[in-house]
Amino acid sequence: MAVTNAGPPALQARPKLVAPLWHTLGLLLLLLIISLGGYRMQSWSPVGESGKQHAGNVLLYLSVIVSEWALFYYVWRGGLRQGATPLRQLIGGRWSNRKDVLLDIAVAAGFWIIWTGVAIFMNFVVGPSEAKSLGFLNPRGVVEITLWVIMSLTAGFCEELVFRGYLQAQFLALTGHAAFAVPAQAVVFGISHIYQGIRKVIVITVLGILFGLLAQWRKSLRPGMISHAWSDILNVIPIRFP
């Protein structure tokens, strides 16, 4: 009988790391710093939602946009290039014609309905957040609404790339098991929103698992990016003008 050096199928199929391990540890540290910084944001909250605080929302929105793209740059320039992982490969999917685009939009819309239902259910189960209300951050006026949309589109792209793209692929490469990779990235995703309170972290972690399952199923981040951005944009409906 011939003897081969072939290992178990699961090990043979395990993908390579998308970036060096030190880079991933650095990313986790950055996410922790940003999360802790969110606590400071809570100290800006006024007693009422109609006070002067909205004067600072423009600067806050811009800082969030910059930080999101800084995370993207860290992942792309510092990690993917050193791991020889093309950005297009990490995003996955392909839009070669209008049918491909419409299919991803349809999947994103269907997922958004499921996502919304689960979010409502989870918020009912865990109850209201114990953290200070962040309602004052809701946009008011044309400038703030415009920046909110830009910020939502940025979050949809950058956060899906960082969590469901980079981290999920990295955890999958480390363990060879999607059953670990999907929840692991979701836990990091939830903890990165710790400034919203522990109860919200639980809800966001569950939603992160859903986004991870979508990315794993579609082998693409595109539907998740669309649904994520759309959800953030609609998160403050109805939008109130002064």
Secondary structure by P-SEA (a helix, b strand, c coil): ccccccccccccccccccccaaaaaaaaaaaaaaaaaaaaaaaacccccccccccaaaaaaaaaaaaaaaaaaaaacccccccccccccccccccccaaaaaaaaaaaaaaaaaaaaaaaaaaaaacccccccccccccccaaaaaaaaaaaaaaacccccccccaaaaaaaaacccaaaaaaaaaaaaaaaaccccaaaaaaaaaaaaaaaaaaaaaccaaaaaaaaaaaaaacccccccc
